């Protein structure tokens, strides 16, 4: 079963004030880290971004259909016909073992695998989605919906327990980034 890795890197980083994908974490840009996390698990890796600077020698870049419309459009542009393992560029604590657990949790007839989060919400990213689920994503998009959570609620999916919530930490502001890089 072929798996495509997708790095979501198309956000404008308005609150951050600088391109998050180009920030350096432990000697790599966040974009390099995200691609390198997916390479051992996926047959090919795609960077979903309209920014020309978002390149990696081992990944193809796919432009979003409508930049600034959120991750659903990026998934629609980049997803493969089989499974797509989707990670955001701004989760530097995410580990390959967490993604491997998602791949191991796939079952026949299931269209998605996500992690549970607090307060009854899903953690839509990282996410593992089958190409069968794209019809529901297209329908939601045509209705004006842009929410990954709304899409996931429309498909058959499995929710995995979160083992280390720190891995799912992302950031949107310089203050959050500095807290993250200074944390033990």
MARTORMAR-878085 format. One record per atom (N, C-alpha, C): residue in one letter; atom name; x, y, z. Coordinates in nm, 4 decimals. Example, Ala and Ser with C-alpha at 12.3 -4.5 7.8 and 13.67 -1.06 7.14 Angstrom:
BEGIN
A / N / 1.3190 / -0.5690 / 0.7800
A / CA / 1.2300 / -0.4500 / 0.7800
A / C / 1.3200 / -0.3300 / 0.7800
S / N / 1.2850 / -0.2250 / 0.7080
S / CA / 1.3670 / -0.1060 / 0.7140
S / C / 1.2900 / 0.0030 / 0.7870
***
This chain:
BEGIN
X / N / 0.0839 / -0.1186 / 0.0000
X / CA / 0.0000 / 0.0000 / 0.0000
X / C / 0.0883 / 0.1247 / 0.0000
X / N / 0.0733 / 0.2065 / -0.0984
X / CA / 0.1537 / 0.3266 / -0.1124
X / C / 0.1054 / 0.4364 / -0.0180
X / N / 0.1996 / 0.5053 / 0.0448
X / CA / 0.1680 / 0.6178 / 0.1324
X / C / 0.2418 / 0.7400 / 0.0814
X / N / 0.1683 / 0.8474 / 0.0643
X / CA / 0.2287 / 0.9761 / 0.0278
X / C / 0.2409 / 1.0596 / 0.1548
X / N / 0.3553 / 1.1187 / 0.1752
X / CA / 0.3738 / 1.2125 / 0.2855
X / C / 0.3433 / 1.3530 / 0.2373
X / N / 0.2716 / 1.4280 / 0.3194
X / CA / 0.2387 / 1.5665 / 0.2846
X / C / 0.2809 / 1.6566 / 0.3996
X / N / 0.3622 / 1.7558 / 0.3688
X / CA / 0.3991 / 1.8586 / 0.4662
X / C / 0.3164 / 1.9827 / 0.4347
X / N / 0.2369 / 2.0249 / 0.5304
X / CA / 0.1580 / 2.1472 / 0.5139
X / C / 0.2450 / 2.2659 / 0.5526
X / N / 0.2814 / 2.3465 / 0.4552
X / CA / 0.3715 / 2.4596 / 0.4788
X / C / 0.3217 / 2.5854 / 0.4100
X / N / 0.1933 / 2.5932 / 0.3832
X / CA / 0.1407 / 2.7033 / 0.3043
X / C / 0.0863 / 2.8212 / 0.3819
X / N / 0.0912 / 2.8138 / 0.5133
X / CA / 0.0391 / 2.9262 / 0.5914
X / C / 0.1229 / 3.0519 / 0.5705
X / N / 0.0617 / 3.1652 / 0.5927
X / CA / 0.1316 / 3.2928 / 0.5721
X / C / 0.2139 / 3.3368 / 0.6927
X / N / 0.2019 / 3.2678 / 0.8060
X / CA / 0.2782 / 3.2992 / 0.9272
X / C / 0.2597 / 3.4447 / 0.9704
X / N / 0.1392 / 3.4984 / 0.9526
X / CA / 0.1142 / 3.6392 / 0.9864
X / C / 0.1434 / 3.6696 / 1.1326
X / N / 0.0917 / 3.5861 / 1.2229
X / CA / 0.1140 / 3.6117 / 1.3659
X / C / 0.2596 / 3.5922 / 1.4052
X / N / 0.3282 / 3.5024 / 1.3345
X / CA / 0.4680 / 3.4759 / 1.3644
X / C / 0.5568 / 3.5895 / 1.3155
X / N / 0.5200 / 3.6499 / 1.2040
X / CA / 0.5990 / 3.7600 / 1.1500
X / C / 0.7145 / 3.7158 / 1.0630
X / N / 0.7360 / 3.5861 / 1.0512
X / CA / 0.8405 / 3.5304 / 0.9660
X / C / 0.7955 / 3.3913 / 0.9224
X / N / 0.8528 / 3.3404 / 0.8174
X / CA / 0.8146 / 3.2099 / 0.7635
X / C / 0.8523 / 3.0991 / 0.8617
X / N / 0.7531 / 3.0320 / 0.9191
X / CA / 0.7793 / 2.9263 / 1.0168
X / C / 0.8589 / 2.8118 / 0.9555
X / N / 0.8363 / 2.7807 / 0.8309
X / CA / 0.9052 / 2.6682 / 0.7671
X / C / 1.0562 / 2.6872 / 0.7637
X / N / 1.1024 / 2.8118 / 0.7681
X / CA / 1.2460 / 2.8406 / 0.7593
X / C / 1.3127 / 2.8569 / 0.8956
X / N / 1.2358 / 2.8480 / 1.0043
X / CA / 1.2953 / 2.8540 / 1.1374
X / C / 1.3806 / 2.7300 / 1.1609
X / N / 1.4874 / 2.7453 / 1.2378
X / CA / 1.5807 / 2.6350 / 1.2609
X / C / 1.5532 / 2.5702 / 1.3958
X / N / 1.5408 / 2.4377 / 1.3926
X / CA / 1.5199 / 2.3553 / 1.5119
X / C / 1.6255 / 2.2456 / 1.5098
X / N / 1.7128 / 2.2447 / 1.6070
X / CA / 1.8165 / 2.1424 / 1.6197
X / C / 1.8946 / 2.1220 / 1.4900
X / N / 1.9346 / 2.2335 / 1.4292
X / CA / 2.0222 / 2.2289 / 1.3127
X / C / 1.9539 / 2.2118 / 1.1778
X / N / 1.8203 / 2.2022 / 1.1748
X / CA / 1.7464 / 2.1884 / 1.0487
X / C / 1.6355 / 2.2910 / 1.0456
X / N / 1.5996 / 2.3331 / 0.9244
X / CA / 1.4782 / 2.4146 / 0.9165
X / C / 1.3599 / 2.3235 / 0.9502
X / N / 1.2511 / 2.3840 / 0.9928
X / CA / 1.1330 / 2.3039 / 1.0235
X / C / 1.0816 / 2.2303 / 0.9003
X / N / 1.0979 / 2.2907 / 0.7824
X / CA / 1.0582 / 2.2231 / 0.6595
X / C / 1.1442 / 2.0990 / 0.6356
X / N / 1.2747 / 2.1130 / 0.6505
X / CA / 1.3640 / 1.9977 / 0.6338
X / C / 1.3292 / 1.8876 / 0.7340
X / N / 1.3035 / 1.9276 / 0.8569
X / CA / 1.2721 / 1.8300 / 0.9610
X / C / 1.1439 / 1.7536 / 0.9277
X / N / 1.0404 / 1.8252 / 0.8831
X / CA / 0.9132 / 1.7603 / 0.8520
X / C / 0.9290 / 1.6631 / 0.7349
X / N / 0.9997 / 1.7040 / 0.6309
X / CA / 1.0216 / 1.6149 / 0.5160
X / C / 1.1017 / 1.4927 / 0.5607
X / N / 1.2084 / 1.5148 / 0.6363
X / CA / 1.2928 / 1.4046 / 0.6819
X / C / 1.2177 / 1.3087 / 0.7737
X / N / 1.1198 / 1.3574 / 0.8469
X / CA / 1.0364 / 1.2731 / 0.9326
X / C / 0.9514 / 1.1780 / 0.8485
X / N / 0.9042 / 1.2262 / 0.7351
X / CA / 0.8163 / 1.1462 / 0.6489
X / C / 0.8907 / 1.0506 / 0.5557
X / N / 1.0105 / 1.0854 / 0.5137
X / CA / 1.0813 / 1.0066 / 0.4124
X / C / 1.0929 / 0.8575 / 0.4452
X / N / 1.1266 / 0.8174 / 0.5683
X / CA / 1.1386 / 0.6736 / 0.5943
X / C / 1.0048 / 0.5985 / 0.5940
X / N / 0.8946 / 0.6723 / 0.6025
X / CA / 0.7625 / 0.6108 / 0.6155
X / C / 0.6804 / 0.6140 / 0.4869
X / N / 0.7219 / 0.6951 / 0.3914
X / CA / 0.6367 / 0.7223 / 0.2748
X / C / 0.7098 / 0.6939 / 0.1433
X / N / 0.6323 / 0.6554 / 0.0425
X / CA / 0.6886 / 0.6315 / -0.0899
X / C / 0.7335 / 0.7597 / -0.1580
X / N / 0.6604 / 0.8688 / -0.1349
X / CA / 0.6998 / 1.0001 / -0.1854
X / C / 0.6507 / 1.1053 / -0.0874
X / N / 0.7118 / 1.2217 / -0.0937
X / CA / 0.6774 / 1.3318 / -0.0037
X / C / 0.6495 / 1.4557 / -0.0876
X / N / 0.5426 / 1.5243 / -0.0509
X / CA / 0.4992 / 1.6450 / -0.1198
X / C / 0.4924 / 1.7584 / -0.0184
X / N / 0.5409 / 1.8750 / -0.0573
X / CA / 0.5280 / 1.9957 / 0.0244
X / C / 0.4120 / 2.0754 / -0.0331
X / N / 0.3080 / 2.0932 / 0.0462
X / CA / 0.1909 / 2.1695 / 0.0016
X / C / 0.2118 / 2.3148 / 0.0403
X / N / 0.2491 / 2.3951 / -0.0575
X / CA / 0.2784 / 2.5357 / -0.0331
X / C / 0.2857 / 2.6096 / -0.1660
X / N / 0.2422 / 2.7330 / -0.1647
X / CA / 0.2549 / 2.8173 / -0.2835
X / C / 0.3802 / 2.9033 / -0.2785
X / N / 0.4588 / 2.8882 / -0.1737
X / CA / 0.5798 / 2.9690 / -0.1578
X / C / 0.6979 / 2.9021 / -0.2279
X / N / 0.7596 / 2.9727 / -0.3205
X / CA / 0.8696 / 2.9180 / -0.4002
X / C / 0.9891 / 2.8760 / -0.3146
X / N / 1.0071 / 2.9366 / -0.1974
X / CA / 1.1201 / 2.9034 / -0.1105
X / C / 1.1021 / 2.7694 / -0.0404
X / N / 0.9835 / 2.7135 / -0.0454
X / CA / 0.9565 / 2.5875 / 0.0241
X / C / 0.9924 / 2.4693 / -0.0655
X / N / 1.1217 / 2.4372 / -0.0665
X / CA / 1.1717 / 2.3275 / -0.1489
X / C / 1.2593 / 2.2350 / -0.0653
X / N / 1.2681 / 2.1119 / -0.1095
X / CA / 1.3548 / 2.0108 / -0.0487
X / C / 1.3980 / 1.9199 / -0.1633
X / N / 1.5236 / 1.8793 / -0.1677
X / CA / 1.5697 / 1.7996 / -0.2823
X / C / 1.4997 / 1.6642 / -0.2980
X / N / 1.4381 / 1.6133 / -0.1926
X / CA / 1.3732 / 1.4825 / -0.1998
X / C / 1.2208 / 1.4911 / -0.1965
X / N / 1.1674 / 1.6107 / -0.2167
X / CA / 1.0218 / 1.6286 / -0.2139
X / C / 0.9784 / 1.7182 / -0.3294
X / N / 0.8585 / 1.6945 / -0.3731
X / CA / 0.7977 / 1.7773 / -0.4778
X / C / 0.7131 / 1.8841 / -0.4085
X / N / 0.7075 / 2.0036 / -0.4646
X / CA / 0.6204 / 2.1082 / -0.4101
X / C / 0.4947 / 2.1169 / -0.4954
X / N / 0.3794 / 2.1218 / -0.4282
X / CA / 0.2504 / 2.1353 / -0.4946
X / C / 0.1845 / 2.2622 / -0.4422
X / N / 0.1441 / 2.3489 / -0.5332
X / CA / 0.0807 / 2.4742 / -0.4933
X / C / -0.0624 / 2.4493 / -0.4456
X / N / -0.1021 / 2.5231 / -0.3462
X / CA / -0.2394 / 2.5166 / -0.2977
X / C / -0.3314 / 2.5833 / -0.3996
X / N / -0.4545 / 2.5330 / -0.4137
X / CA / -0.5449 / 2.5920 / -0.5126
X / C / -0.5857 / 2.7347 / -0.4770
X / N / -0.6049 / 2.7596 / -0.3491
X / CA / -0.6428 / 2.8926 / -0.3011
X / C / -0.5627 / 2.9215 / -0.1752
X / N / -0.4419 / 2.9763 / -0.1900
X / CA / -0.3593 / 3.0031 / -0.0727
X / C / -0.4346 / 3.0842 / 0.0329
X / N / -0.4077 / 3.0491 / 0.1574
X / CA / -0.4701 / 3.1210 / 0.2675
X / C / -0.6048 / 3.0656 / 0.3099
X / N / -0.6481 / 2.9566 / 0.2480
X / CA / -0.7782 / 2.8986 / 0.2795
X / C / -0.7691 / 2.7836 / 0.3789
X / N / -0.6524 / 2.7605 / 0.4362
X / CA / -0.6385 / 2.6562 / 0.5363
X / C / -0.5894 / 2.5242 / 0.4797
X / N / -0.5701 / 2.4286 / 0.5688
X / CA / -0.5067 / 2.3029 / 0.5283
X / C / -0.5928 / 2.2110 / 0.4422
X / N / -0.7243 / 2.2231 / 0.4454
X / CA / -0.8079 / 2.1331 / 0.3664
X / C / -0.7772 / 2.1453 / 0.2174
X / N / -0.7637 / 2.2659 / 0.1667
X / CA / -0.7301 / 2.2858 / 0.0259
X / C / -0.5938 / 2.2292 / -0.0084
X / N / -0.4996 / 2.2424 / 0.0835
X / CA / -0.3665 / 2.1870 / 0.0612
X / C / -0.3712 / 2.0353 / 0.0540
X / N / -0.4504 / 1.9736 / 0.1408
X / CA / -0.4647 / 1.8281 / 0.1368
X / C / -0.5278 / 1.7858 / 0.0040
X / N / -0.6302 / 1.8570 / -0.0382
X / CA / -0.6944 / 1.8243 / -0.1661
X / C / -0.5962 / 1.8337 / -0.2826
X / N / -0.5082 / 1.9330 / -0.2796
X / CA / -0.4122 / 1.9521 / -0.3885
X / C / -0.3024 / 1.8458 / -0.3885
X / N / -0.2648 / 1.7984 / -0.2700
X / CA / -0.1459 / 1.7143 / -0.2595
X / C / -0.1729 / 1.5655 / -0.2384
X / N / -0.2918 / 1.5278 / -0.1974
X / CA / -0.3191 / 1.3889 / -0.1592
X / C / -0.3049 / 1.2922 / -0.2758
X / N / -0.2625 / 1.1732 / -0.2427
X / CA / -0.2509 / 1.0666 / -0.3406
X / C / -0.3764 / 0.9806 / -0.3429
X / N / -0.3826 / 0.8838 / -0.4352
X / CA / -0.5014 / 0.7995 / -0.4481
X / C / -0.5148 / 0.6961 / -0.3366
X / N / -0.4071 / 0.6645 / -0.2699
X / CA / -0.4105 / 0.5668 / -0.1606
X / C / -0.4097 / 0.6431 / -0.0279
X / N / -0.3119 / 0.6166 / 0.0546
X / CA / -0.3016 / 0.6828 / 0.1850
X / C / -0.2117 / 0.8052 / 0.1765
X / N / -0.2487 / 0.9094 / 0.2524
X / CA / -0.1656 / 1.0296 / 0.2654
X / C / -0.1449 / 1.0562 / 0.4135
X / N / -0.0194 / 1.0683 / 0.4522
X / CA / 0.0186 / 1.0987 / 0.5902
X / C / 0.0535 / 1.2468 / 0.5938
X / N / -0.0278 / 1.3237 / 0.6649
X / CA / -0.0214 / 1.4694 / 0.6601
X / C / 0.0352 / 1.5239 / 0.7909
X / N / 0.1397 / 1.6057 / 0.7810
X / CA / 0.1973 / 1.6700 / 0.8992
X / C / 0.2099 / 1.8200 / 0.8746
X / N / 0.1887 / 1.8997 / 0.9787
X / CA / 0.2116 / 2.0433 / 0.9656
X / C / 0.3599 / 2.0737 / 0.9844
X / N / 0.4042 / 2.1802 / 0.9257
X / CA / 0.5455 / 2.2164 / 0.9358
X / C / 0.5810 / 2.2679 / 1.0756
X / N / 0.4805 / 2.3095 / 1.1526
X / CA / 0.5086 / 2.3765 / 1.2801
X / C / 0.4878 / 2.2880 / 1.4038
X / N / 0.5220 / 2.1591 / 1.3931
X / CA / 0.5198 / 2.0669 / 1.5074
X / C / 0.6579 / 2.0036 / 1.5233
X / N / 0.7559 / 2.0791 / 1.5716
X / CA / 0.8926 / 2.0267 / 1.5751
X / C / 0.9149 / 1.9125 / 1.6734
X / N / 0.8242 / 1.8888 / 1.7671
X / CA / 0.8427 / 1.7810 / 1.8637
X / C / 0.7843 / 1.6480 / 1.8169
X / N / 0.7158 / 1.6485 / 1.7047
X / CA / 0.6538 / 1.5274 / 1.6505
X / C / 0.7623 / 1.4241 / 1.6199
X / N / 0.7346 / 1.2982 / 1.6542
X / CA / 0.8317 / 1.1905 / 1.6361
X / C / 0.7851 / 1.0918 / 1.5297
X / N / 0.8795 / 1.0290 / 1.4634
X / CA / 0.8493 / 0.9294 / 1.3621
X / C / 0.7701 / 0.8122 / 1.4177
X / N / 0.7954 / 0.7735 / 1.5424
X / CA / 0.7225 / 0.6612 / 1.6024
X / C / 0.5738 / 0.6920 / 1.6138
X / N / 0.5397 / 0.8158 / 1.6380
X / CA / 0.3990 / 0.8569 / 1.6471
X / C / 0.3320 / 0.8415 / 1.5113
X / N / 0.4032 / 0.8775 / 1.4065
X / CA / 0.3498 / 0.8616 / 1.2704
X / C / 0.3424 / 0.7138 / 1.2329
X / N / 0.4407 / 0.6361 / 1.2736
X / CA / 0.4399 / 0.4924 / 1.2440
X / C / 0.3203 / 0.4243 / 1.3118
X / N / 0.2835 / 0.4692 / 1.4323
X / CA / 0.1652 / 0.4128 / 1.4994
X / C / 0.0395 / 0.4375 / 1.4169
X / N / 0.0325 / 0.5536 / 1.3522
X / CA / -0.0827 / 0.5825 / 1.2667
X / C / -0.0885 / 0.4840 / 1.1505
X / N / 0.0247 / 0.4607 / 1.0884
X / CA / 0.0294 / 0.3681 / 0.9751
X / C / -0.0094 / 0.2273 / 1.0192
X / N / 0.0361 / 0.1869 / 1.1372
X / CA / 0.0038 / 0.0536 / 1.1876
X / C / -0.1441 / 0.0406 / 1.2237
X / N / -0.2104 / 0.1522 / 1.2495
X / CA / -0.3509 / 0.1499 / 1.2924
X / C / -0.4499 / 0.1484 / 1.1770
X / N / -0.4015 / 0.1573 / 1.0534
X / CA / -0.4930 / 0.1541 / 0.9374
X / C / -0.5662 / 0.0213 / 0.9335
X / N / -0.6925 / 0.0259 / 0.8979
X / CA / -0.7692 / -0.0966 / 0.8798
X / C / -0.8514 / -0.0844 / 0.7521
X / N / -0.8908 / -0.1993 / 0.6990
X / CA / -0.9743 / -0.2012 / 0.5790
X / C / -1.1038 / -0.1257 / 0.6050
X / N / -1.1447 / -0.0456 / 0.5100
X / CA / -1.2705 / 0.0259 / 0.5221
X / C / -1.2619 / 0.1541 / 0.6025
X / N / -1.1508 / 0.1773 / 0.6675
X / CA / -1.1324 / 0.2989 / 0.7464
X / C / -1.0693 / 0.4042 / 0.6564
X / N / -1.1195 / 0.5279 / 0.6634
X / CA / -1.0704 / 0.6334 / 0.5748
X / C / -0.9772 / 0.7327 / 0.6431
X / N / -0.9620 / 0.7234 / 0.7743
X / CA / -0.8747 / 0.8170 / 0.8423
X / C / -0.8275 / 0.7650 / 0.9764
X / N / -0.7115 / 0.8122 / 1.0178
X / CA / -0.6569 / 0.7846 / 1.1499
X / C / -0.6049 / 0.9170 / 1.2038
X / N / -0.6528 / 0.9548 / 1.3218
X / CA / -0.6080 / 1.0780 / 1.3871
X / C / -0.5854 / 1.0471 / 1.5352
X / N / -0.5300 / 1.1429 / 1.6042
X / CA / -0.5108 / 1.1295 / 1.7479
X / C / -0.6205 / 1.2059 / 1.8206
X / N / -0.6545 / 1.1579 / 1.9371
X / CA / -0.7506 / 1.2269 / 2.0217
X / C / -0.6831 / 1.3462 / 2.0870
X / N / -0.7627 / 1.4407 / 2.1282
X / CA / -0.7095 / 1.5581 / 2.1964
X / C / -0.7958 / 1.5847 / 2.3194
X / N / -0.7656 / 1.6894 / 2.3892
X / CA / -0.8410 / 1.7220 / 2.5094
X / C / -0.9749 / 1.7857 / 2.4752
X / N / -1.0614 / 1.7906 / 2.5720
X / CA / -1.1913 / 1.8576 / 2.5614
X / C / -1.2776 / 1.8015 / 2.4488
X / N / -1.2662 / 1.6710 / 2.4215
X / CA / -1.3518 / 1.6077 / 2.3233
X / C / -1.3231 / 1.6430 / 2.1793
X / N / -1.2157 / 1.7137 / 2.1533
X / CA / -1.1809 / 1.7519 / 2.0158
X / C / -1.0792 / 1.6540 / 1.9593
X / N / -1.0794 / 1.6437 / 1.8301
X / CA / -0.9785 / 1.5648 / 1.7611
X / C / -0.8551 / 1.6510 / 1.7384
X / N / -0.7424 / 1.5853 / 1.7276
X / CA / -0.6226 / 1.6529 / 1.6801
X / C / -0.6145 / 1.6179 / 1.5315
X / N / -0.6605 / 1.7048 / 1.4417
X / CA / -0.6666 / 1.6665 / 1.3005
X / C / -0.5300 / 1.6456 / 1.2366
X / N / -0.4277 / 1.7007 / 1.2979
X / CA / -0.2922 / 1.6849 / 1.2457
X / C / -0.1977 / 1.6441 / 1.3574
X / N / -0.1108 / 1.5490 / 1.3301
X / CA / -0.0958 / 1.4793 / 1.2040
X / C / -0.2185 / 1.3939 / 1.1751
X / N / -0.2377 / 1.3638 / 1.0486
X / CA / -0.3502 / 1.2812 / 1.0089
X / C / -0.3116 / 1.1865 / 0.8966
X / N / -0.3778 / 1.0722 / 0.8947
X / CA / -0.3573 / 0.9737 / 0.7900
X / C / -0.4921 / 0.9539 / 0.7222
X / N / -0.4984 / 0.9789 / 0.5920
X / CA / -0.6258 / 0.9777 / 0.5210
X / C / -0.6150 / 0.8969 / 0.3921
X / N / -0.7189 / 0.8187 / 0.3640
X / CA / -0.7225 / 0.7405 / 0.2408
X / C / -0.7837 / 0.8243 / 0.1288
X / N / -0.7449 / 0.7960 / 0.0058
X / CA / -0.7984 / 0.8662 / -0.1103
X / C / -0.9499 / 0.8580 / -0.1215
X / N / -1.0097 / 0.7506 / -0.0662
X / CA / -1.1568 / 0.7396 / -0.0671
X / C / -1.2230 / 0.8566 / 0.0041
X / N / -1.1534 / 0.9157 / 0.1000
X / CA / -1.2101 / 1.0240 / 0.1808
X / C / -1.2098 / 1.1584 / 0.1081
X / N / -1.1428 / 1.1661 / -0.0044
X / CA / -1.1321 / 1.2941 / -0.0751
X / C / -1.2653 / 1.3424 / -0.1305
X / N / -1.3553 / 1.2510 / -0.1632
X / CA / -1.4884 / 1.2916 / -0.2099
X / C / -1.5599 / 1.3748 / -0.1044
X / N / -1.5517 / 1.3331 / 0.0207
X / CA / -1.6135 / 1.4091 / 0.1302
X / C / -1.5440 / 1.5437 / 0.1482
X / N / -1.4120 / 1.5461 / 0.1273
X / CA / -1.3382 / 1.6728 / 0.1389
X / C / -1.3787 / 1.7697 / 0.0282
X / N / -1.3910 / 1.7171 / -0.0948
X / CA / -1.4347 / 1.8015 / -0.2072
X / C / -1.5750 / 1.8561 / -0.1830
X / N / -1.6642 / 1.7719 / -0.1331
X / CA / -1.8014 / 1.8164 / -0.1058
X / C / -1.8021 / 1.9263 / -0.0006
X / N / -1.7250 / 1.9092 / 0.1056
X / CA / -1.7167 / 2.0109 / 0.2099
X / C / -1.6615 / 2.1415 / 0.1528
X / N / -1.5574 / 2.1307 / 0.0706
X / CA / -1.4958 / 2.2487 / 0.0088
X / C / -1.5990 / 2.3238 / -0.0758
X / N / -1.6748 / 2.2507 / -0.1560
X / CA / -1.7765 / 2.3129 / -0.2418
X / C / -1.8866 / 2.3811 / -0.1602
X / N / -1.9113 / 2.3308 / -0.0412
X / CA / -2.0102 / 2.3912 / 0.0488
X / C / -1.9539 / 2.5134 / 0.1222
X / N / -1.8267 / 2.5422 / 0.1006
X / CA / -1.7623 / 2.6553 / 0.1675
X / C / -1.6919 / 2.6177 / 0.2959
X / N / -1.6917 / 2.4888 / 0.3304
X / CA / -1.6237 / 2.4429 / 0.4515
X / C / -1.4742 / 2.4339 / 0.4308
X / N / -1.4001 / 2.4675 / 0.5333
X / CA / -1.2541 / 2.4623 / 0.5253
X / C / -1.1923 / 2.3882 / 0.6433
X / N / -1.2732 / 2.3339 / 0.7314
X / CA / -1.2262 / 2.2740 / 0.8556
X / C / -1.1872 / 2.1274 / 0.8373
X / N / -1.0654 / 2.0940 / 0.8802
X / CA / -1.0238 / 1.9544 / 0.8793
X / C / -1.1109 / 1.8729 / 0.9742
X / N / -1.1459 / 1.9311 / 1.0892
X / CA / -1.2295 / 1.8573 / 1.1846
X / C / -1.3658 / 1.8255 / 1.1248
X / N / -1.4240 / 1.9190 / 1.0512
X / CA / -1.5537 / 1.8940 / 0.9868
X / C / -1.5409 / 1.7815 / 0.8846
X / N / -1.4314 / 1.7780 / 0.8107
X / CA / -1.4079 / 1.6714 / 0.7139
X / C / -1.3948 / 1.5369 / 0.7846
X / N / -1.3148 / 1.5332 / 0.8899
X / CA / -1.2922 / 1.4077 / 0.9615
X / C / -1.4232 / 1.3532 / 1.0184
X / N / -1.5103 / 1.4416 / 1.0651
X / CA / -1.6395 / 1.3966 / 1.1175
X / C / -1.7259 / 1.3318 / 1.0085
X / N / -1.6989 / 1.3615 / 0.8819
X / CA / -1.7772 / 1.3057 / 0.7709
X / C / -1.7259 / 1.1706 / 0.7211
X / N / -1.6091 / 1.1302 / 0.7661
X / CA / -1.5499 / 1.0057 / 0.7150
X / C / -1.5365 / 0.9038 / 0.8278
X / N / -1.5217 / 0.7765 / 0.7893
X / CA / -1.4949 / 0.6741 / 0.8904
X / C / -1.3501 / 0.6906 / 0.9347
X / N / -1.3306 / 0.7009 / 1.0647
X / CA / -1.1952 / 0.7257 / 1.1140
X / C / -1.1730 / 0.6560 / 1.2480
X / N / -1.0493 / 0.6409 / 1.2783
X / CA / -1.0076 / 0.5815 / 1.4049
X / C / -0.9337 / 0.6890 / 1.4834
X / N / -0.9605 / 0.6938 / 1.6126
X / CA / -0.8943 / 0.7906 / 1.7001
X / C / -0.7972 / 0.7154 / 1.7904
X / N / -0.6714 / 0.7527 / 1.7840
X / CA / -0.5684 / 0.6909 / 1.8678
X / C / -0.5461 / 0.7748 / 1.9930
X / N / -0.5104 / 0.7103 / 2.1022
X / CA / -0.4809 / 0.7872 / 2.2233
X / C / -0.3474 / 0.8601 / 2.2110
X / N / -0.3416 / 0.9789 / 2.2651
X / CA / -0.2181 / 1.0575 / 2.2658
X / C / -0.1297 / 1.0059 / 2.3788
X / N / -0.0079 / 0.9677 / 2.3449
X / CA / 0.0845 / 0.9184 / 2.4466
X / C / 0.1673 / 1.0305 / 2.5083
X / N / 0.2067 / 1.1279 / 2.4280
X / CA / 0.2848 / 1.2415 / 2.4773
X / C / 0.2307 / 1.3684 / 2.4112
X / N / 0.1505 / 1.4432 / 2.4845
X / CA / 0.0855 / 1.5624 / 2.4289
X / C / 0.1866 / 1.6667 / 2.3820
X / N / 0.3063 / 1.6658 / 2.4361
X / CA / 0.4076 / 1.7637 / 2.3932
X / C / 0.4386 / 1.7517 / 2.2442
X / N / 0.4303 / 1.6305 / 2.1901
X / CA / 0.4600 / 1.6120 / 2.0476
X / C / 0.3679 / 1.6924 / 1.9577
X / N / 0.2495 / 1.7223 / 2.0069
X / CA / 0.1485 / 1.7906 / 1.9262
X / C / 0.1527 / 1.9424 / 1.9442
X / N / 0.2550 / 1.9893 / 2.0120
X / CA / 0.2712 / 2.1325 / 2.0335
X / C / 0.3074 / 2.2007 / 1.9022
X / N / 0.2288 / 2.3017 / 1.8683
X / CA / 0.2652 / 2.3848 / 1.7546
X / C / 0.2747 / 2.5288 / 1.8049
X / N / 0.3046 / 2.6186 / 1.7186
X / CA / 0.3236 / 2.7577 / 1.7603
X / C / 0.2786 / 2.8503 / 1.6497
X / N / 0.2361 / 2.9700 / 1.6898
X / CA / 0.1895 / 3.0693 / 1.5931
X / C / 0.2476 / 3.2083 / 1.6155
X / N / 0.3122 / 3.2292 / 1.7286
X / CA / 0.3659 / 3.3614 / 1.7607
X / C / 0.5125 / 3.3487 / 1.8020
X / N / 0.5883 / 3.4579 / 1.7948
X / CA / 0.7272 / 3.4535 / 1.8412
X / C / 0.7377 / 3.4114 / 1.9880
X / N / 0.6422 / 3.4531 / 2.0694
X / CA / 0.6455 / 3.4168 / 2.2112
X / C / 0.6306 / 3.2650 / 2.2294
X / N / 0.5375 / 3.2050 / 2.1559
X / CA / 0.5178 / 3.0598 / 2.1643
X / C / 0.6419 / 2.9852 / 2.1141
X / N / 0.7040 / 3.0364 / 2.0086
X / CA / 0.8265 / 2.9747 / 1.9557
X / C / 0.9381 / 2.9791 / 2.0596
X / N / 0.9555 / 3.0937 / 2.1234
X / CA / 1.0626 / 3.1064 / 2.2239
X / C / 1.0356 / 3.0165 / 2.3437
X / N / 0.9106 / 3.0030 / 2.3839
X / CA / 0.8767 / 2.9102 / 2.4936
X / C / 0.9116 / 2.7681 / 2.4533
X / N / 0.8827 / 2.7326 / 2.3298
X / CA / 0.9088 / 2.5976 / 2.2816
X / C / 1.0587 / 2.5675 / 2.2782
X / N / 1.1382 / 2.6582 / 2.2257
X / CA / 1.2808 / 2.6306 / 2.2127
X / C / 1.3539 / 2.6385 / 2.3473
X / N / 1.2919 / 2.7033 / 2.4462
X / CA / 1.3542 / 2.7111 / 2.5788
X / C / 1.3063 / 2.6033 / 2.6736
X / N / 1.2041 / 2.5278 / 2.6334
X / CA / 1.1517 / 2.4212 / 2.7207
X / C / 1.2542 / 2.3088 / 2.7333
X / N / 1.2570 / 2.2447 / 2.8493
X / CA / 1.3544 / 2.1348 / 2.8685
X / C / 1.3216 / 2.0142 / 2.7832
***
